[in-house]
Amino acid sequence: MSEKTTTFYDHNATSIIGENISMSTYKDKAVLVVNVASECGFTSQYKGLQALYEAHKENGLVILAFPSNQFGKQEPGTHEEIQKFCSTNYNITFPMFEKIDVNGENTHPLYVFLKSEATGLMWTEGIKWNFTKFLINKKGKVISRYGSSTKPKDIEADIVKLLEEK
């Protein structure tokens, strides 16, 4: 059995353009990880996520978007189509990653870690829907998990607090 990872930084993921990215790239930043979809009732949250990113990236916020097609098949597109949709409709400039599974036997290892560190309602680990958010502090520790209905602006105070930490 493999050793349990201790921080977010111990993981890698593939960017939407195919580059292997170590999460240690984001050391000393507050990180918001979101599973996203282009055809979801919550898709408009991209606008709020981009606004948060623009307002706080200079202070150390990074938002990482992970498309997933596991909920109502609401992310059917190719990586190129997803990228074009996000760019054209929401001017997304934060990092996007390849489409992944966030639940089930093929769950991406990063999401296995995130879910084990911050459980959902009634201590369940499973992601319930698109736009579930995980907030990670500058030391790579998962601080909070927010459900799909939590709007990006409703997380802003928590982000500011993390950004102020040394």
N, C-alpha and C positions, 0 to 999 in steps of 0.2 A: 504494500500500500504506500502511496506517495505521501510525503510530508505535507502537512497542512500549511498553506501559505498564510502569512501573517498580515500582509498589507495589500492594498490595491496595486502597489508598485511591482509586485511579484508576477504580474500577468502581462500578456501580449495580446494584441488583436490585429486584424488585417484591416487597413483603411479601405474606403470605398474604391480607391484606385489601385488596390493590390499591394500596398506597402505594409510590411510587418512593423508594428509600432509597439514599443515597450511602454507600459503605463508609467514607468519611471521617468519618461519624458516629461510628465506632468508633476514631478516632485516640486514641493513648495508652492503649489497652486491649490485653490479650492476647486474641486471638480464636481460637476453635475452630470451624471450618466443617465441617459433617457432611451428607452426603447420606443421607436417611432414607427409611424405608418402614414402613407400618403392618402389613403382613402378612408380615414377614420373620422368619427365625429369630433375627436380631439385634435385633429390635424392642425386646426387653426392655432394651437399652442406653439407651433413653430414661430409665429410672429412674436409671442411673448418671450420665447427662449432666445430669439435673436436680439430682442431689445435688452434682455438681461445681459447677454454676452457683450453687446456693444457698450453698455453702461459700466461694466465691471471688468472687462478683459485687461485693461491697463493696470488694474489693481491685483490681478492674479487669478481671475476666474477663467476656467475653461469648461465648455460644455461638449460632451461627447455623445453623439447620436448613433444608435445601433438599430437600423431597420429590422423589423421582424414581420413575418407573414403568418404568424401563428394565431392571430385573433381575427376571425372572420375573413381571412385571406385578404386583408386590407393593405398589404404591401406586395402586390403581384409583380411589380416592375423589375427590370434588370438594374444593376448598379448604375449604369449610365442614365436610365430613365429616372431613377430616384434622385440622382444628383441634379439632373436637369429640372425636375419638378421643384426641388427645394430651392435651387438657384433662381429659377424663373418666377415662382410664386411667393417666395419668402426671403429672397436675397440672403440665404444662409451662408455664413462664413465660418462657423465653428466646425471642428473636425467631424466628419461622417465616416462610419465604418461599414464593412460589408454586412449584408443581411445575415442574421444569425437566429438560432433558436434560443429562447430565454426560459423555456420549460421543456420537460421531457428528457428522454434518454440522450438526445443530442444537444443538450444545453451547453452553450459556450462556457468554458471554464471561468471566465470573468463573472458571468452571471451566477454560476454555482457559488462562487465566493460572495458576491454581493448579497444574494438571497440568504446565505447562511449568517451573514453579519447583521442584517437588518430584516427581520421577518415582517410579514404583513399582518393583517387583521387576524386575531385569534392565533397568533404565532405561526401562521402558515408561511411557507417559503415561496410558494408558487406566485408567479406574476399573474395578476388577474386580467390585465388588458394593456393596450398600447398606452404610451406616455406615462408609465410608472417611472419615478425618478429616484435616484440615489445621490445623496450629497456626501462627499468625501472631503475630509480636512487636509491641510497641508502636509500632514504626516502619513497620509495614506489610510487613515481609519474611516470606515463608514460611520457617519454621524446620524443620518436620518434616511428614511424611506417615505416617499409620498405617493399616494395613489393617483390614478389618471385624472380624477376630477380636480386635483390641486393645481391651480393655475400657476404659471411661472412667477408672476408678480407676488403671489402669496408665499413664495420661498425666499424672496429678496432679503428680508430682514435676517434670516438664518445665514444667507450667503455673506452679507455684509459683516456679520459677527465673525464668521470664519476668516474672512479677508483681513480683519483687524488683529487676529491672533498672530503672535510671532512664531 
